[in-house]
Amino acid sequence: MDKSESIKEIAIALHNAQSEMSGAKKGSVNPHFGKSYADMGNVVEAIRVPFFANGLSYSQFPTFSDGFVGVETILMHVSGEWISSVL
């Protein structure tokens, strides 16, 4: 994980956004296991309004390091603060 020097404002905004969120709807079914799950569209829909209302946004970028493919997710706040992690 990496982050901006300060995360005070992004922490407050994330706290407020999470208090406004409900769980993502499980609108897709895994045909192999027959279980329902929340796909990326359902997750985005669950966070879209609370994130916008609290000055939050995110981006995801493909990465390649040491022969491994991954994705970097960056959580950003209008203050310029950010948190990122690579998986």
Summary of the structure (lengths in Angstrom):
residues: 87
radius of gyration: 15.3
end to end distance: 9.7
largest distance: 44.8
contacts: 207
relative contact order: 0.24
helix: 31%
strand: 38%
